[in-house]
Amino acid sequence: MSEISQEENQIFIFSLTIRLDPIQKKKIIEKTSLFIEEWKSNSSQVYGKVWIGEDHFVIVEVFQSIESPSGCSKDKLYHFMESLNLEMNLIGTELSKFHIKSNEIIRSLSLKELKNEIDSGSISLDDQLFPTWMSTKAEMNKSWGKPISFFASHLRLNEKKQVFDM
């Protein structure tokens, strides 16, 4: 099976509050791969793959060149991930959280918490941000793990002028 344009592939990112150990990662990959093998959209097979990013993110990539998931099939993926979280006693983070890697630790913060920690100096604009709002492989390739400063306008950090006057 070939992928026509990987850049157009749809991406679903599920973040976890814990760092996954090798056994958890293996189990998640196995179970999610089985889900993908049986995943259908309007009676057509959806093809994709799964991987773990930074030991905190379950990333599902859908090969757009074959069959895109419909709204109902996307819901099936979200329900599957919820059940997997419950089964494995994992804790997913809220969709509104920002995931920052600082001193090799990934933390999930609200926008207000993020801005406060930048203001206090607890987080640097050079620390990495792992956005979960991306929807394509191209967006992920462009933005995944970039310094917080890369997202300054998106996060409206430029409204906090004192942050940039350090």
DOFIMI-181978 format. One line per field, with one value per residue: residue in one letter; x negated, y negated, z negated of N, C-alpha, C, O in turn. Coordinates in steps of 0.2 Angstrom, whole numbers. Each point is the difference from the previous one (the first is absolute). Layout:
! residues N
aa a  ...
n_X X  ...
n_Y Y  ...
n_Z Z  ...
ca_X X  ...
ca_Y Y  ...
ca_Z Z  ...
c_X X  ...
c_Y Y  ...
c_Z Z  ...
o_X X  ...
o_Y Y  ...
o_Z Z  ...
This chain:
! residues 166
aa m  s  e  i  s  q  e  e  n  q  i  f  i  f  s  l  t  i  r  l  d  p  i  q  k  k  k  i  i  e  k  t  s  l  f  i  e  e  w  k  s  n  s  s  q  v  y  g  k  v  w  i  g  e  d  h  f  v  i  v  e  v  f  q  s  i  e  s  p  s  g  c  s  k  d  k  l  y  h  f  m  e  s  l  n  l  e  m  n  l  i  g  t  e  l  s  k  f  h  i  k  s  n  e  i  i  r  s  l  s  l  k  e  l  k  n  e  i  d  s  g  s  i  s  l  d  d  q  l  f  p  t  w  m  s  t  k  a  e  m  n  k  s  w  g  k  p  i  s  f  f  a  s  h  l  r  l  n  e  k  k  q  v  f  d  m
n_X -4  6  -10  11  8  -10  -4  3  -10  9  2  -3  3  -6  5  -11  8  4  -8  1  6  -10  -1  -2  -11  -6  0  -7  -11  -4  0  -9  -10  0  -3  -11  -5  3  -9  9  -1  9  -1  -3  -6  0  -4  -5  -2  -6  2  -10  8  -11  2  2  -7  11  -9  9  -5  5  1  -5  -11  1  -3  7  -7  8  8  7  -3  4  10  1  -3  7  8  -2  0  10  4  -3  5  10  1  -2  11  5  -9  10  -6  0  10  6  -1  -6  -3  -1  -6  2  -10  1  3  5  0  7  -1  3  9  10  4  6  11  8  3  8  11  5  3  10  5  -6  -4  -8  6  -2  2  6  -2  8  -4  -10  0  -9  0  7  11  4  2  10  9  -1  5  9  -9  -1  -11  -3  0  -10  -4  -6  -11  -2  -8  3  8  -6  4  7  9  6  5  2
n_Y 6  -4  -5  -2  -1  3  -6  7  5  7  -10  10  -10  9  -8  1  4  9  2  -1  8  4  2  -9  -3  6  -1  -9  1  6  -5  -7  5  4  -7  -3  8  -4  -6  -2  0  -2  5  -11  8  2  -7  8  -9  8  -10  4  -7  0  9  -7  3  -2  5  -7  9  -10  11  -11  3  1  -1  -8  -3  8  -7  5  -1  -10  -1  4  -7  -8  3  0  -9  -3  5  -5  -10  1  2  -8  -2  0  -6  1  -3  -8  1  -2  11  -5  3  0  -3  4  -4  -1  -10  10  -11  3  -6  -4  -3  2  11  3  -4  6  10  -2  -2  10  1  0  -9  8  -10  1  -4  10  -3  4  -6  -4  -11  4  -6  -7  8  -3  2  10  3  -3  7  9  -1  -4  -6  0  -1  11  3  -4  1  9  0  -4  7  1  8  9  -10  -1  4  -7  -3  10
n_Z 0  8  -4  1  -8  0  9  9  -1  0  -5  -4  -4  -2  -4  -2  -7  5  -8  11  -6  -3  -11  -7  -1  -7  -11  -5  -1  -9  -10  -2  -3  -10  -8  -2  -6  -11  0  -5  11  -7  -10  -2  6  -11  8  -5  -5  -4  -5  -3  -4  3  6  9  8  -2  6  2  4  3  2  -1  0  -11  -11  5  -8  0  3  8  11  4  4  10  8  4  7  11  6  4  10  9  3  5  11  7  -1  11  1  4  9  -8  4  -9  -1  -8  10  -12  8  -10  5  11  -3  1  4  -8  10  -10  6  -5  0  9  2  -5  5  7  -2  -2  11  -4  5  5  2  -8  -9  -3  10  -8  9  -7  0  -2  10  0  8  8  -2  2  11  2  -2  6  -10  4  4  -11  -2  0  -11  1  10  3  -3  11  5  10  -2  1  3  -9  5  6  -9  4
ca_X 4  -4  3  -1  -3  -1  1  7  3  3  -3  3  -5  3  -5  0  -3  -6  -5  1  -6  -1  6  6  -1  1  8  4  -1  4  8  3  -1  6  6  -1  1  7  3  4  3  5  -1  -6  -5  -4  -7  -4  -5  0  -6  0  -5  -3  2  6  5  2  2  3  -1  4  -2  5  1  4  7  0  5  6  1  1  -6  -5  3  -2  -6  0  3  -6  -6  3  0  -7  -2  3  -3  -7  0  -4  4  -1  1  5  -2  -2  -6  -6  -5  -6  -6  -5  -4  1  7  6  5  6  2  5  -4  -1  -5  -6  -2  -3  -6  -5  -1  -4  -6  0  0  -3  2  -4  2  3  7  3  7  4  5  -1  4  -4  -7  -4  1  -4  -7  -2  1  0  -6  -4  0  6  0  3  8  1  6  6  2  0  -5  -2  4  -3  -6  -6  -3  -5  -5  -4
ca_Y -6  -6  -6  -5  -6  0  -6  -1  5  -3  2  -1  1  1  -1  3  -4  4  2  7  4  4  5  -3  -2  6  2  -5  1  6  0  -5  3  4  -5  -3  5  1  -6  -2  -6  1  7  1  0  -6  2  -4  2  -3  0  -3  -6  -3  4  -3  -1  5  -3  5  -3  3  -1  -3  2  6  -2  -4  2  -4  -2  5  4  -3  1  6  -1  -3  5  5  -3  -1  7  2  -4  4  7  -1  -5  -6  -6  -5  -7  -4  -3  -7  0  -1  5  -3  4  -4  4  7  2  -3  -2  -2  -6  -4  -6  -4  2  -1  -7  -1  3  -4  -6  1  3  7  3  -4  0  5  7  3  1  6  -1  6  -2  1  5  3  2  -6  -5  3  0  -7  -3  4  -1  -7  -4  -4  -6  1  -1  -6  -3  4  0  -7  -2  -7  -5  0  -3  1  7  -1  -5  3
ca_Z 0  1  -2  5  -2  -7  -3  -1  -5  -6  -6  -6  -6  -7  -5  -6  -6  -2  5  1  0  6  1  1  7  4  -1  4  7  2  0  5  7  1  1  7  5  1  0  7  1  5  2  3  -4  -1  -1  -4  -5  -7  -4  -6  0  -6  -5  -3  5  5  6  5  7  5  7  3  7  0  -2  -6  -5  -1  -6  -4  -1  -5  -7  -2  -2  -7  -5  -1  -5  -6  -4  -1  -6  -6  0  -2  -5  2  -1  5  -2  3  6  -1  -4  4  -2  0  -2  -3  -4  2  -3  3  -5  3  -3  3  3  -5  -4  4  0  -7  -1  5  -4  -6  2  -1  7  4  7  4  -2  6  0  4  1  2  5  7  3  5  0  2  -5  -5  2  -1  -7  -6  -4  1  -6  -2  4  7  0  -4  3  -1  -7  -2  -5  2  -4  -6  2  -5  1  5  -2  -5
c_X -4  4  -1  -4  0  2  7  3  3  -4  4  -5  4  -5  2  -3  -6  -5  1  -6  0  6  6  0  2  7  4  -1  4  7  2  -1  6  6  0  1  8  4  3  3  5  -2  -7  -6  -4  -7  -4  -6  1  -7  0  -5  -2  3  6  5  2  2  2  0  5  -2  5  1  4  7  -1  5  6  0  2  -6  -5  3  -2  -7  -1  3  -5  -5  3  0  -7  -3  3  -3  -7  -1  -5  4  -2  1  5  -3  -2  -7  -6  -6  -7  -5  -5  -4  2  7  5  6  6  3  6  -4  -1  -6  -7  -3  -3  -7  -6  -1  -5  -7  -1  0  -3  3  -3  3  5  8  2  7  4  6  -1  4  -3  -7  -4  0  -5  -7  -3  0  -2  -7  -4  0  7  0  2  7  2  7  7  2  1  -5  -2  4  -3  -7  -6  -3  -6  -6  -5  -8
c_Y -6  -6  -5  -6  0  -6  -2  5  -3  3  -1  1  0  -1  3  -4  4  1  8  4  5  5  -4  -2  6  2  -5  1  6  -1  -6  2  5  -4  -2  6  2  -6  -2  -6  1  7  1  0  -6  3  -5  3  -3  0  -4  -6  -2  4  -2  -1  6  -3  5  -4  3  -2  -3  2  6  -1  -4  2  -5  -3  6  5  -4  1  7  0  -3  5  6  -2  -1  7  2  -3  4  6  0  -4  -6  -6  -5  -7  -4  -3  -7  -1  -1  5  -3  4  -5  4  8  2  -3  -2  -2  -6  -3  -6  -5  2  -1  -7  -2  3  -3  -6  1  2  8  4  -5  0  4  7  2  1  6  -1  6  -2  1  6  4  1  -6  -4  3  -1  -8  -3  4  -1  -6  -4  -4  -7  1  -1  -6  -4  4  0  -7  -2  -7  -5  -1  -3  2  6  -1  -5  3  -1
c_Z 0  -2  5  -2  -8  -4  -1  -4  -6  -6  -6  -6  -6  -5  -7  -5  -3  5  1  -1  6  1  1  8  5  0  4  8  3  0  5  7  1  1  7  5  1  1  7  -1  6  4  4  -5  -1  -2  -4  -4  -6  -2  -6  1  -7  -6  -3  5  4  6  5  6  5  7  4  7  1  -2  -7  -5  0  -7  -5  -1  -5  -7  -2  -2  -7  -5  -1  -5  -7  -4  -1  -6  -6  -1  -3  -6  2  -1  6  -2  4  7  0  -3  5  -3  1  -2  -2  -5  1  -3  4  -5  4  -4  3  3  -5  -4  4  0  -7  -1  5  -4  -6  2  -1  7  4  7  4  -2  6  -2  5  1  2  5  7  3  6  -1  1  -6  -6  2  -1  -7  -6  -3  1  -6  0  4  7  0  -3  3  -1  -7  -3  -6  1  -3  -7  1  -5  1  5  -2  -5  1
o_X -5  6  -6  -5  5  3  2  6  -3  -2  4  -3  4  -5  6  -6  -5  2  0  -5  5  3  4  5  3  3  5  5  3  3  5  4  2  4  5  3  1  6  -3  2  -2  0  -1  1  -2  -1  1  -1  2  -4  5  -6  5  0  2  6  -5  5  -3  2  -1  -2  5  6  2  4  -3  6  -2  -3  -3  -1  -4  -4  -1  -2  -3  -3  -1  -2  -4  -2  -1  -4  -4  -1  -2  -6  -4  6  -5  3  3  -5  -4  -3  1  0  -3  0  -3  3  0  1  0  2  -1  1  1  -5  -6  -5  -5  -6  -5  -4  -6  -6  -4  -4  -5  -3  1  4  2  -2  3  2  -2  4  -2  4  4  2  3  -3  -5  -6  -4  -4  -5  -5  0  -5  -5  4  3  5  3  3  6  4  5  6  2  2  -3  -2  1  -5  -5  -6  -5  -4  -3  -4
o_Y -1  0  -1  -2  -1  0  -3  -1  -5  6  -5  5  -4  4  1  -3  -3  0  3  -2  0  1  3  0  0  1  2  0  0  2  2  -1  0  2  0  -2  2  0  1  -3  1  0  6  -4  -4  4  -6  6  -6  5  -4  1  -1  -3  2  -2  4  -4  5  -6  7  -5  4  0  2  0  2  2  -6  3  0  2  3  1  1  4  2  0  2  3  1  0  4  3  0  2  4  -1  -2  0  -2  -1  3  -1  -2  -6  2  0  -1  4  -4  4  3  6  -6  5  -3  0  0  -1  -3  -4  -1  -1  -4  -4  -1  -2  -4  1  3  6  -6  5  2  5  -4  1  0  2  4  4  -2  5  5  -3  -2  -3  -3  -2  -1  -4  -2  0  -1  1  -1  -2  -5  -2  -1  -2  -2  0  -1  -4  -3  -6  -5  4  1  1  3  -1  -4  2
o_Z -4  1  2  2  -3  -5  -5  -2  -2  0  -1  0  -2  0  -2  1  -3  6  -5  3  4  5  5  3  5  6  4  3  5  5  3  4  6  5  4  5  6  0  5  -5  6  6  2  -5  5  -4  1  1  -1  1  -1  2  -4  -6  -6  -2  3  0  1  1  0  2  3  3  6  5  -4  2  0  -5  -6  -6  -3  -5  -6  -5  -5  -6  -6  -4  -5  -6  -5  -4  -5  -6  -5  -2  -5  -1  0  -5  5  1  4  0  6  -6  6  -5  3  -4  -5  0  1  -3  6  -6  7  -2  0  -2  -2  -1  0  -3  -2  0  -2  -5  1  0  0  2  6  4  4  -5  6  -4  4  1  4  -4  3  -5  -3  -2  -3  -5  -1  -2  -5  3  -1  -5  5  3  3  5  -2  -4  -2  -2  -6  -4  -4  -1  -3  -1  3  -2  -1  4  -4  -3
